[in-house]
């Protein structure tokens, strides 16, 4: 998905019953299911890294930037969770 976002604006326009591309990335990384007492395993770390790369690739096209601007609070929330987990880890 991260490469599709980089090379075409189509995934940026993704919306379904679960939300936008930002929601899809946040949910597919599994970050919302981590407890504050758990230590992420290698798979979880890899999923988050790929999810963040997907979000960063959204900056490469106008549609992606528009979505990130519109959903900045969700992206910031993801960033806060990751910083917390890295601090605890």
C-alpha positions as YAML, in Angstrom:
chain: A
units: angstrom
residues:
- id: 1
  name: UNK
  ca: [0.00, 0.00, 0.00]
- id: 2
  name: UNK
  ca: [2.80, 2.43, 0.82]
- id: 3
  name: UNK
  ca: [4.11, 2.21, -2.75]
- id: 4
  name: UNK
  ca: [0.65, 2.65, -4.25]
- id: 5
  name: UNK
  ca: [0.23, 5.81, -2.20]
- id: 6
  name: UNK
  ca: [3.59, 7.04, -3.45]
- id: 7
  name: UNK
  ca: [2.92, 6.52, -7.16]
- id: 8
  name: UNK
  ca: [-0.80, 7.15, -7.57]
- id: 9
  name: UNK
  ca: [-3.38, 9.39, -5.85]
- id: 10
  name: UNK
  ca: [-6.09, 6.69, -5.96]
- id: 11
  name: UNK
  ca: [-5.43, 5.19, -2.48]
- id: 12
  name: UNK
  ca: [-5.46, 8.69, -1.01]
- id: 13
  name: UNK
  ca: [-9.13, 8.91, -1.94]
- id: 14
  name: UNK
  ca: [-9.94, 5.67, -0.08]
- id: 15
  name: UNK
  ca: [-13.03, 5.97, 2.12]
- id: 16
  name: UNK
  ca: [-15.34, 3.25, 3.42]
- id: 17
  name: UNK
  ca: [-17.44, 2.50, 6.49]
- id: 18
  name: UNK
  ca: [-14.29, 2.43, 8.61]
- id: 19
  name: UNK
  ca: [-13.00, 5.83, 7.57]
- id: 20
  name: UNK
  ca: [-10.27, 7.21, 5.32]
- id: 21
  name: UNK
  ca: [-6.81, 6.02, 4.31]
- id: 22
  name: UNK
  ca: [-5.48, 7.42, 7.61]
- id: 23
  name: UNK
  ca: [-7.92, 5.22, 9.55]
- id: 24
  name: UNK
  ca: [-7.01, 2.24, 7.38]
- id: 25
  name: UNK
  ca: [-3.31, 2.70, 8.08]
- id: 26
  name: UNK
  ca: [-3.86, 3.18, 11.82]
- id: 27
  name: UNK
  ca: [-6.08, 0.10, 12.06]
- id: 28
  name: UNK
  ca: [-3.92, -2.13, 9.88]
- id: 29
  name: UNK
  ca: [-0.81, -1.43, 11.93]
- id: 30
  name: UNK
  ca: [-2.62, -2.68, 15.03]
- id: 31
  name: UNK
  ca: [-1.34, 0.25, 17.05]
- id: 32
  name: UNK
  ca: [-4.72, 0.90, 18.65]
- id: 33
  name: UNK
  ca: [-4.73, -2.58, 20.20]
- id: 34
  name: UNK
  ca: [-1.41, -2.25, 22.02]
- id: 35
  name: UNK
  ca: [-1.65, -1.91, 25.76]
- id: 36
  name: UNK
  ca: [0.60, 0.57, 27.48]
- id: 37
  name: UNK
  ca: [2.25, -2.25, 29.42]
- id: 38
  name: UNK
  ca: [3.16, -4.36, 26.41]
- id: 39
  name: UNK
  ca: [6.46, -4.33, 24.61]
- id: 40
  name: UNK
  ca: [6.01, -4.37, 20.83]
- id: 41
  name: UNK
  ca: [7.43, -7.42, 19.10]
- id: 42
  name: UNK
  ca: [9.35, -7.26, 15.83]
- id: 43
  name: UNK
  ca: [6.21, -7.74, 13.70]
- id: 44
  name: UNK
  ca: [4.39, -4.91, 15.46]
- id: 45
  name: UNK
  ca: [7.39, -2.60, 15.08]
- id: 46
  name: UNK
  ca: [7.61, -3.45, 11.38]
- id: 47
  name: UNK
  ca: [3.88, -2.85, 10.85]
- id: 48
  name: UNK
  ca: [4.10, 0.57, 12.49]
- id: 49
  name: UNK
  ca: [7.18, 1.51, 10.49]
- id: 50
  name: UNK
  ca: [5.45, 0.57, 7.23]
- id: 51
  name: UNK
  ca: [2.30, 2.43, 8.31]
- id: 52
  name: UNK
  ca: [4.30, 5.57, 9.03]
- id: 53
  name: UNK
  ca: [6.01, 5.28, 5.67]
- id: 54
  name: UNK
  ca: [2.60, 5.01, 4.03]
- id: 55
  name: UNK
  ca: [1.46, 8.19, 5.78]
- id: 56
  name: UNK
  ca: [4.66, 10.00, 4.82]
- id: 57
  name: UNK
  ca: [4.19, 8.92, 1.18]
- id: 58
  name: UNK
  ca: [0.81, 10.68, 1.21]
- id: 59
  name: UNK
  ca: [2.75, 13.97, 1.17]
- id: 60
  name: UNK
  ca: [3.94, 13.15, -2.35]
- id: 61
  name: UNK
  ca: [0.68, 14.03, -4.08]
- id: 62
  name: UNK
  ca: [-1.91, 16.79, -3.74]
- id: 63
  name: UNK
  ca: [-4.75, 14.44, -2.80]
- id: 64
  name: UNK
  ca: [-2.66, 12.91, -0.04]
- id: 65
  name: UNK
  ca: [-1.63, 16.30, 1.34]
- id: 66
  name: UNK
  ca: [-5.28, 17.40, 1.34]
- id: 67
  name: UNK
  ca: [-6.28, 14.33, 3.34]
- id: 68
  name: UNK
  ca: [-3.41, 14.75, 5.81]
- id: 69
  name: UNK
  ca: [-4.36, 18.39, 6.28]
- id: 70
  name: UNK
  ca: [-8.02, 17.48, 6.81]
- id: 71
  name: UNK
  ca: [-7.24, 14.61, 9.19]
- id: 72
  name: UNK
  ca: [-4.25, 16.10, 10.99]
- id: 73
  name: UNK
  ca: [-5.69, 15.34, 14.43]
- id: 74
  name: UNK
  ca: [-5.74, 11.61, 13.64]
- id: 75
  name: UNK
  ca: [-2.16, 11.67, 12.38]
- id: 76
  name: UNK
  ca: [-1.03, 13.58, 15.46]
- id: 77
  name: UNK
  ca: [-2.80, 11.06, 17.68]
- id: 78
  name: UNK
  ca: [-0.91, 8.22, 15.95]
- id: 79
  name: UNK
  ca: [2.35, 10.11, 16.45]
- id: 80
  name: UNK
  ca: [1.64, 10.64, 20.15]
- id: 81
  name: UNK
  ca: [0.90, 6.94, 20.65]
- id: 82
  name: UNK
  ca: [4.13, 5.94, 18.92]
- id: 83
  name: UNK
  ca: [6.23, 8.40, 20.93]
- id: 84
  name: UNK
  ca: [4.66, 7.07, 24.12]
- id: 85
  name: UNK
  ca: [5.37, 3.47, 23.14]
- id: 86
  name: UNK
  ca: [8.95, 4.26, 22.20]
- id: 87
  name: UNK
  ca: [9.46, 6.09, 25.49]
- id: 88
  name: UNK
  ca: [8.05, 3.17, 27.48]
- id: 89
  name: UNK
  ca: [9.92, 0.63, 25.38]
...
